[in-house]
Amino acid sequence: MGVSALSWAQLEKEEVEVTPKKSGKFLLSDGKEIEVNEGKKIMMPRWAVSELPEVFDLVQKNLVIKDVALAAWIEENDPKTLKKINSLFYARSAYELRNAEQKELRAALSELLSVRKRKIMEAAMSGRDDAAFYSAMTPEEKRFYDDLKAYVDEWGEFLVMILSGLSPLDKKRGE
């Protein structure tokens, strides 16, 4: 499953603040030419910044270790709810980890994502149908929850059938 292609595409289109390291005109892969002045902050799509890393310094950072660690702590200490996170959180995380070796950030993300995964699995397994909980999920988490819940529901139907003395073949014959 991983980070959905849609989330990644949305992240690449996202406008980010950058500071040009040099002045000049530069050609982008989409055929557009941009003119920038050294040191003058501007907003550009992330994909354009990644095409010219020798020209731009990214001003804003996506993830801060202490913020991720705090989010993990809050998730862990509130077992009944799922905190809303940005819909591009997984794409931003992958992007950040792809572009830098950050052991502390990786550890904090791992903790946060483990807690969220456990909560989502528990909700799917228990049949929890809570709109607020569901709306706090990212698109990737919703897909995980929906798929897991469908499997759990199907398994429950199978168990009911078995406990009723029916076999899977009886169900197929009746269709």
C-alpha positions in Angstrom: 0.0 0.0 0.0 2.5 2.6 1.1 2.1 6.3 0.5 -0.6 6.7 -2.1 0.4 8.1 -5.5 -2.3 10.8 -5.0 -0.8 11.9 -1.7 2.7 12.0 -3.2 1.4 14.0 -6.3 -0.3 16.5 -4.0 2.8 16.9 -1.9 4.9 17.6 -5.1 2.5 20.3 -6.2 2.4 21.9 -2.7 3.9 25.4 -2.6 6.9 25.8 -0.3 8.9 28.7 0.7 12.5 28.8 -0.6 15.5 31.1 -0.7 17.5 31.2 -3.9 21.2 30.6 -3.4 22.0 32.4 -6.6 20.3 34.8 -9.1 19.4 33.9 -12.7 17.0 32.4 -15.1 16.5 28.6 -14.9 14.6 26.2 -17.1 12.2 23.7 -15.5 11.2 20.3 -16.9 7.7 21.6 -17.7 9.4 24.1 -20.2 8.8 27.2 -18.0 11.7 29.5 -17.3 11.9 31.1 -13.9 13.9 34.1 -12.8 15.0 34.4 -9.2 17.1 36.8 -7.1 19.6 35.5 -4.6 18.4 35.7 -1.0 14.8 36.8 -1.9 12.3 34.3 -0.4 9.7 33.0 -2.8 7.0 30.4 -3.0 7.5 27.5 -5.5 6.0 24.1 -6.1 8.0 21.4 -4.3 8.7 19.5 -7.5 10.4 22.6 -9.0 12.6 23.0 -5.9 13.7 19.4 -6.1 14.7 19.9 -9.8 17.1 22.7 -8.8 18.6 21.8 -5.4 21.8 23.8 -6.3 19.6 26.9 -6.7 17.2 26.7 -3.7 17.3 26.3 0.0 14.0 25.1 1.5 13.0 27.6 4.2 10.3 25.5 5.9 10.9 22.0 7.2 8.2 19.5 7.1 8.7 17.6 10.3 10.3 18.6 13.6 11.4 15.7 15.8 10.0 17.2 19.0 6.6 17.8 17.4 6.5 14.2 16.1 7.6 12.9 19.5 4.9 15.0 21.3 2.2 13.7 18.9 3.3 10.1 19.6 3.1 10.8 23.4 -0.4 12.4 23.0 -1.6 9.5 20.9 -0.3 7.0 23.4 -1.9 8.7 26.4 -5.3 9.0 24.8 -6.2 5.4 23.9 -9.8 6.1 22.8 -9.4 8.8 20.2 -7.3 9.3 17.1 -5.8 12.7 16.7 -6.3 14.4 13.3 -3.1 14.8 11.3 -2.5 16.4 8.0 -3.8 14.3 5.0 -0.3 14.5 3.5 1.5 13.4 6.7 2.7 10.0 5.2 3.9 11.7 2.0 5.7 14.4 4.0 7.2 11.8 6.3 8.5 9.7 3.3 9.8 12.9 1.7 11.6 14.1 4.8 13.2 10.7 5.4 14.1 10.3 1.7 16.0 13.5 1.7 18.0 13.2 5.0 19.3 10.6 7.3 17.6 11.4 10.6 17.6 8.5 13.1 15.8 10.5 15.8 13.0 11.5 13.4 12.7 8.0 12.1 12.4 6.7 15.7 9.7 9.3 16.6 7.8 8.6 13.4 8.0 4.9 14.0 6.5 5.3 17.5 3.7 7.6 16.3 2.8 5.4 13.4 2.8 2.2 15.6 0.4 3.8 18.0 -1.9 5.0 15.2 -1.8 1.5 13.5 -2.7 -0.2 16.8 -5.7 2.2 17.4 -6.9 1.7 13.8 -6.6 -2.1 14.1 -8.4 -2.2 17.4 -11.2 0.0 15.9 -11.5 -2.3 12.8 -11.4 -5.5 14.9 -14.1 -4.2 17.4 -16.4 -3.0 14.6 -16.1 0.6 15.9 -18.0 2.9 13.6 -17.2 6.4 14.8 -17.3 9.3 12.4 -14.9 11.5 14.4 -12.4 8.7 14.7 -12.7 8.0 10.9 -12.3 11.6 9.9 -9.1 11.9 11.9 -7.5 9.3 9.6 -5.3 10.1 6.6 -6.4 8.7 3.2 -3.9 5.8 3.7 -5.2 5.0 7.1 -8.8 5.0 5.9 -7.9 2.5 3.2 -6.1 0.3 5.8 -9.1 0.6 8.2 -11.7 -0.1 5.4 -9.8 -3.1 4.1 -9.1 -4.6 7.6 -12.7 -4.0 8.7 -14.0 -5.8 5.5 -11.8 -8.8 6.3 -12.9 -8.8 9.9 -16.6 -8.6 9.0 -16.1 -11.4 6.4 -14.4 -13.5 9.0 -17.3 -12.9 11.4 -19.8 -14.0 8.9 -17.7 -17.1 8.2 -17.7 -17.9 12.0 -21.5 -17.4 12.3 -21.9 -19.8 9.3 -19.7 -22.4 10.9 -21.4 -22.1 14.3 -24.7 -22.5 12.5 -23.5 -25.9 11.3 -23.2 -24.7 7.7 -20.2 -25.1 5.5 -18.9 -22.6 2.9 -20.1 -25.0 0.2 -23.7 -24.7 1.6 -23.6 -21.0 1.1 -22.4 -21.4 -2.5 -25.0 -23.9 -3.4 -27.8 -21.6 -2.1 -26.6 -18.7 -4.4 
